[in-house]
Amino acid sequence: MLSNIGIPGLILILVLALIIFGPKKLPEIGRAFGETLKEFKKSTRDLTKDDDDKRK
């Protein structure tokens, strides 16, 4: 899905986000998104590790 966006589409999305949220809010949104992604990866890693432990 995201592979079809390309550079012009990505620039358009970033400009729209800048217009909608403003320059002060974007770093907060990016930080929250990064923390959410990190927590999701950690949870996924823990689940797969638990699954592997059960198989042994």
Backbone atoms as SQL, in Angstrom:
CREATE TABLE atoms (id INTEGER PRIMARY KEY, chain TEXT, resi INTEGER, resn TEXT, atom TEXT, x REAL, y REAL, z REAL);
INSERT INTO atoms VALUES
  (1, 'A', 1, 'MET', 'N', 0.817, -1.179, 0.000),
  (2, 'A', 1, 'MET', 'CA', 0.000, 0.000, 0.000),
  (3, 'A', 1, 'MET', 'C', 0.872, 1.259, 0.000),
  (4, 'A', 2, 'LEU', 'N', 1.826, 1.348, 0.896),
  (5, 'A', 2, 'LEU', 'CA', 2.658, 2.535, 0.965),
  (6, 'A', 2, 'LEU', 'C', 3.720, 2.579, -0.123),
  (7, 'A', 3, 'SER', 'N', 3.976, 1.478, -0.781),
  (8, 'A', 3, 'SER', 'CA', 5.012, 1.461, -1.804),
  (9, 'A', 3, 'SER', 'C', 4.604, 2.233, -3.053),
  (10, 'A', 4, 'ASN', 'N', 3.323, 2.527, -3.207),
  (11, 'A', 4, 'ASN', 'CA', 2.846, 3.239, -4.388),
  (12, 'A', 4, 'ASN', 'C', 2.818, 4.757, -4.206),
  (13, 'A', 5, 'ILE', 'N', 3.218, 5.270, -3.046),
  (14, 'A', 5, 'ILE', 'CA', 3.128, 6.707, -2.788),
  (15, 'A', 5, 'ILE', 'C', 4.177, 7.471, -3.579),
  (16, 'A', 6, 'GLY', 'N', 5.426, 7.120, -3.458),
  (17, 'A', 6, 'GLY', 'CA', 6.499, 7.813, -4.168),
  (18, 'A', 6, 'GLY', 'C', 6.898, 9.094, -3.461),
  (19, 'A', 7, 'ILE', 'N', 7.936, 9.724, -3.990),
  (20, 'A', 7, 'ILE', 'CA', 8.482, 10.945, -3.388),
  (21, 'A', 7, 'ILE', 'C', 7.498, 12.122, -3.467),
  (22, 'A', 8, 'PRO', 'N', 6.881, 12.401, -4.615),
  (23, 'A', 8, 'PRO', 'CA', 5.948, 13.540, -4.657),
  (24, 'A', 8, 'PRO', 'C', 4.758, 13.375, -3.696),
  (25, 'A', 9, 'GLY', 'N', 4.245, 12.173, -3.594),
  (26, 'A', 9, 'GLY', 'CA', 3.137, 11.919, -2.673),
  (27, 'A', 9, 'GLY', 'C', 3.556, 12.090, -1.226),
  (28, 'A', 10, 'LEU', 'N', 4.762, 11.635, -0.904),
  (29, 'A', 10, 'LEU', 'CA', 5.279, 11.770, 0.453),
  (30, 'A', 10, 'LEU', 'C', 5.477, 13.246, 0.812),
  (31, 'A', 11, 'ILE', 'N', 5.999, 14.023, -0.112),
  (32, 'A', 11, 'ILE', 'CA', 6.179, 15.459, 0.121),
  (33, 'A', 11, 'ILE', 'C', 4.827, 16.134, 0.326),
  (34, 'A', 12, 'LEU', 'N', 3.840, 15.761, -0.470),
  (35, 'A', 12, 'LEU', 'CA', 2.501, 16.330, -0.327),
  (36, 'A', 12, 'LEU', 'C', 1.914, 16.003, 1.044),
  (37, 'A', 13, 'ILE', 'N', 2.069, 14.783, 1.495),
  (38, 'A', 13, 'ILE', 'CA', 1.568, 14.378, 2.813),
  (39, 'A', 13, 'ILE', 'C', 2.257, 15.167, 3.916),
  (40, 'A', 14, 'LEU', 'N', 3.574, 15.343, 3.811),
  (41, 'A', 14, 'LEU', 'CA', 4.310, 16.100, 4.824),
  (42, 'A', 14, 'LEU', 'C', 3.888, 17.565, 4.852),
  (43, 'A', 15, 'VAL', 'N', 3.678, 18.165, 3.686),
  (44, 'A', 15, 'VAL', 'CA', 3.239, 19.560, 3.622),
  (45, 'A', 15, 'VAL', 'C', 1.841, 19.704, 4.219),
  (46, 'A', 16, 'LEU', 'N', 0.942, 18.793, 3.903),
  (47, 'A', 16, 'LEU', 'CA', -0.404, 18.839, 4.477),
  (48, 'A', 16, 'LEU', 'C', -0.371, 18.675, 5.996),
  (49, 'A', 17, 'ALA', 'N', 0.465, 17.764, 6.481),
  (50, 'A', 17, 'ALA', 'CA', 0.590, 17.574, 7.929),
  (51, 'A', 17, 'ALA', 'C', 1.127, 18.839, 8.581),
  (52, 'A', 18, 'LEU', 'N', 2.075, 19.491, 7.937),
  (53, 'A', 18, 'LEU', 'CA', 2.633, 20.733, 8.470),
  (54, 'A', 18, 'LEU', 'C', 1.571, 21.829, 8.518),
  (55, 'A', 19, 'ILE', 'N', 0.745, 21.907, 7.490),
  (56, 'A', 19, 'ILE', 'CA', -0.313, 22.916, 7.454),
  (57, 'A', 19, 'ILE', 'C', -1.381, 22.624, 8.512),
  (58, 'A', 20, 'ILE', 'N', -1.771, 21.355, 8.632),
  (59, 'A', 20, 'ILE', 'CA', -2.846, 20.992, 9.554),
  (60, 'A', 20, 'ILE', 'C', -2.403, 21.105, 11.011),
  (61, 'A', 21, 'PHE', 'N', -1.248, 20.540, 11.350),
  (62, 'A', 21, 'PHE', 'CA', -0.835, 20.463, 12.745),
  (63, 'A', 21, 'PHE', 'C', 0.093, 21.593, 13.183),
  (64, 'A', 22, 'GLY', 'N', 0.786, 22.205, 12.267),
  (65, 'A', 22, 'GLY', 'CA', 1.696, 23.292, 12.613),
  (66, 'A', 22, 'GLY', 'C', 3.067, 22.771, 12.998),
  (67, 'A', 23, 'PRO', 'N', 4.071, 23.626, 12.928),
  (68, 'A', 23, 'PRO', 'CA', 5.450, 23.189, 13.176),
  (69, 'A', 23, 'PRO', 'C', 5.731, 22.821, 14.636),
  (70, 'A', 24, 'LYS', 'N', 4.963, 23.343, 15.577),
  (71, 'A', 24, 'LYS', 'CA', 5.214, 23.032, 16.985),
  (72, 'A', 24, 'LYS', 'C', 4.646, 21.675, 17.373),
  (73, 'A', 25, 'LYS', 'N', 3.599, 21.251, 16.721),
  (74, 'A', 25, 'LYS', 'CA', 2.926, 20.006, 17.098),
  (75, 'A', 25, 'LYS', 'C', 3.533, 18.782, 16.406),
  (76, 'A', 26, 'LEU', 'N', 4.142, 18.953, 15.241),
  (77, 'A', 26, 'LEU', 'CA', 4.682, 17.816, 14.489),
  (78, 'A', 26, 'LEU', 'C', 5.730, 17.000, 15.248),
  (79, 'A', 27, 'PRO', 'N', 6.695, 17.618, 15.949),
  (80, 'A', 27, 'PRO', 'CA', 7.653, 16.795, 16.696),
  (81, 'A', 27, 'PRO', 'C', 6.996, 15.946, 17.785),
  (82, 'A', 28, 'GLU', 'N', 5.968, 16.496, 18.433),
  (83, 'A', 28, 'GLU', 'CA', 5.253, 15.737, 19.458),
  (84, 'A', 28, 'GLU', 'C', 4.535, 14.535, 18.835),
  (85, 'A', 29, 'ILE', 'N', 3.920, 14.751, 17.693),
  (86, 'A', 29, 'ILE', 'CA', 3.218, 13.669, 17.006),
  (87, 'A', 29, 'ILE', 'C', 4.211, 12.605, 16.552),
  (88, 'A', 30, 'GLY', 'N', 5.335, 13.030, 16.001),
  (89, 'A', 30, 'GLY', 'CA', 6.362, 12.082, 15.564),
  (90, 'A', 30, 'GLY', 'C', 6.927, 11.281, 16.718),
  (91, 'A', 31, 'ARG', 'N', 7.162, 11.932, 17.839),
  (92, 'A', 31, 'ARG', 'CA', 7.686, 11.252, 19.020),
  (93, 'A', 31, 'ARG', 'C', 6.675, 10.227, 19.534),
  (94, 'A', 32, 'ALA', 'N', 5.408, 10.607, 19.600),
  (95, 'A', 32, 'ALA', 'CA', 4.371, 9.679, 20.058),
  (96, 'A', 32, 'ALA', 'C', 4.241, 8.489, 19.110),
  (97, 'A', 33, 'PHE', 'N', 4.327, 8.753, 17.813),
  (98, 'A', 33, 'PHE', 'CA', 4.249, 7.670, 16.836),
  (99, 'A', 33, 'PHE', 'C', 5.439, 6.722, 16.978),
  (100, 'A', 34, 'GLY', 'N', 6.628, 7.283, 17.184),
  (101, 'A', 34, 'GLY', 'CA', 7.827, 6.466, 17.361),
  (102, 'A', 34, 'GLY', 'C', 7.751, 5.600, 18.608),
  (103, 'A', 35, 'GLU', 'N', 7.265, 6.174, 19.711),
  (104, 'A', 35, 'GLU', 'CA', 7.129, 5.400, 20.945),
  (105, 'A', 35, 'GLU', 'C', 6.092, 4.284, 20.784),
  (106, 'A', 36, 'THR', 'N', 5.013, 4.583, 20.084),
  (107, 'A', 36, 'THR', 'CA', 3.984, 3.576, 19.843),
  (108, 'A', 36, 'THR', 'C', 4.528, 2.442, 18.990),
  (109, 'A', 37, 'LEU', 'N', 5.271, 2.788, 17.956),
  (110, 'A', 37, 'LEU', 'CA', 5.861, 1.770, 17.088),
  (111, 'A', 37, 'LEU', 'C', 6.870, 0.923, 17.847),
  (112, 'A', 38, 'LYS', 'N', 7.676, 1.553, 18.695),
  (113, 'A', 38, 'LYS', 'CA', 8.664, 0.830, 19.491),
  (114, 'A', 38, 'LYS', 'C', 7.980, -0.142, 20.451),
  (115, 'A', 39, 'GLU', 'N', 6.907, 0.300, 21.090),
  (116, 'A', 39, 'GLU', 'CA', 6.173, -0.566, 22.021),
  (117, 'A', 39, 'GLU', 'C', 5.517, -1.727, 21.275),
  (118, 'A', 40, 'PHE', 'N', 4.987, -1.452, 20.081),
  (119, 'A', 40, 'PHE', 'CA', 4.379, -2.507, 19.278),
  (120, 'A', 40, 'PHE', 'C', 5.410, -3.561, 18.891),
  (121, 'A', 41, 'LYS', 'N', 6.592, -3.119, 18.462),
  (122, 'A', 41, 'LYS', 'CA', 7.653, -4.061, 18.093),
  (123, 'A', 41, 'LYS', 'C', 8.086, -4.893, 19.294),
  (124, 'A', 42, 'LYS', 'N', 8.196, -4.241, 20.450),
  (125, 'A', 42, 'LYS', 'CA', 8.595, -4.954, 21.671),
  (126, 'A', 42, 'LYS', 'C', 7.560, -6.010, 22.035),
  (127, 'A', 43, 'SER', 'N', 6.286, -5.654, 21.960),
  (128, 'A', 43, 'SER', 'CA', 5.221, -6.598, 22.277),
  (129, 'A', 43, 'SER', 'C', 5.215, -7.770, 21.302),
  (130, 'A', 44, 'THR', 'N', 5.407, -7.475, 20.030),
  (131, 'A', 44, 'THR', 'CA', 5.445, -8.530, 19.019),
  (132, 'A', 44, 'THR', 'C', 6.623, -9.459, 19.262),
  (133, 'A', 45, 'ARG', 'N', 7.766, -8.890, 19.583),
  (134, 'A', 45, 'ARG', 'CA', 8.958, -9.690, 19.866),
  (135, 'A', 45, 'ARG', 'C', 8.728, -10.582, 21.091),
  (136, 'A', 46, 'ASP', 'N', 8.096, -10.029, 22.126),
  (137, 'A', 46, 'ASP', 'CA', 7.809, -10.811, 23.326),
  (138, 'A', 46, 'ASP', 'C', 6.839, -11.955, 23.031),
  (139, 'A', 47, 'LEU', 'N', 5.833, -11.682, 22.214),
  (140, 'A', 47, 'LEU', 'CA', 4.866, -12.733, 21.871),
  (141, 'A', 47, 'LEU', 'C', 5.514, -13.858, 21.077),
  (142, 'A', 48, 'THR', 'N', 6.347, -13.500, 20.117),
  (143, 'A', 48, 'THR', 'CA', 6.995, -14.546, 19.322),
  (144, 'A', 48, 'THR', 'C', 8.010, -15.310, 20.164),
  (145, 'A', 49, 'LYS', 'N', 8.650, -14.633, 21.106),
  (146, 'A', 49, 'LYS', 'CA', 9.598, -15.307, 21.987),
  (147, 'A', 49, 'LYS', 'C', 8.861, -16.283, 22.892),
  (148, 'A', 50, 'ASP', 'N', 7.714, -15.878, 23.438),
  (149, 'A', 50, 'ASP', 'CA', 6.918, -16.766, 24.281),
  (150, 'A', 50, 'ASP', 'C', 6.445, -17.979, 23.489),
  (151, 'A', 51, 'ASP', 'N', 6.056, -17.745, 22.238),
  (152, 'A', 51, 'ASP', 'CA', 5.603, -18.836, 21.387),
  (153, 'A', 51, 'ASP', 'C', 6.739, -19.828, 21.116),
  (154, 'A', 52, 'ASP', 'N', 7.945, -19.301, 20.870),
  (155, 'A', 52, 'ASP', 'CA', 9.089, -20.167, 20.635),
  (156, 'A', 52, 'ASP', 'C', 9.459, -20.959, 21.891),
  (157, 'A', 53, 'ASP', 'N', 9.317, -20.335, 23.056),
  (158, 'A', 53, 'ASP', 'CA', 9.626, -21.020, 24.317),
  (159, 'A', 53, 'ASP', 'C', 8.650, -22.167, 24.565),
  (160, 'A', 54, 'LYS', 'N', 7.399, -21.992, 24.176),
  (161, 'A', 54, 'LYS', 'CA', 6.400, -23.035, 24.387),
  (162, 'A', 54, 'LYS', 'C', 6.648, -24.251, 23.493),
  (163, 'A', 55, 'ARG', 'N', 7.240, -24.034, 22.330),
  (164, 'A', 55, 'ARG', 'CA', 7.485, -25.127, 21.397),
  (165, 'A', 55, 'ARG', 'C', 8.637, -26.011, 21.832),
  (166, 'A', 56, 'LYS', 'N', 9.515, -25.501, 22.659),
  (167, 'A', 56, 'LYS', 'CA', 10.702, -26.279, 23.076),
  (168, 'A', 56, 'LYS', 'C', 10.371, -27.293, 24.128);
